Amino acid sequence: MLVGQKSQIELSLRDVDRALEAVEVTTDDVVLYQTVGNILIKSNKNETIESLKKKEESLDLRLKTFTRQEERIQKRFTEQQERLKEALDTAGITAQ
């Protein structure tokens, strides 16, 4: 589940990056629309760039949080695996 959520955030982050790149090369007078819920709102280039950068920051923070969680879970798993191996060795059972 954690991996799936992390992948979804990475995908969203790539989408935001692509959108930001596309908006930055447009002219200043271009009319843009942003999705807000289920509706589109007319926007200008600067507002759109600001909104995309905020979304990018938020997604980046969430991605870092998921990465830290993933690392902590992996560390705990490794520690438990080592404890189990030690317990099995102490009991004279060979771990495979």
Stockholm file with secondary structure:
# STOCKHOLM 1.0

chainA/1-96         MLVGQKSQIELSLRDVDRALEAVEVTTDDVVLYQTVGNILIKSNKNETIESLKKKEESLDLRLKTFTRQEERIQKRFTEQQERLKEALDTAGITAQ
#=GR chainA/1-96 SS CHHHHHHHHHHHHHHHHHHHHHHHTSCTTCCEEEEETTEEEEECHHHHHHHHHHHHHHHHHHHHHHHHHHHHHHHHHHHHHHHHHHHHHHTTCCCC
#=GC SS_cons        CHHHHHHHHHHHHHHHHHHHHHHHTSCTTCCEEEEETTEEEEECHHHHHHHHHHHHHHHHHHHHHHHHHHHHHHHHHHHHHHHHHHHHHHTTCCCC
//
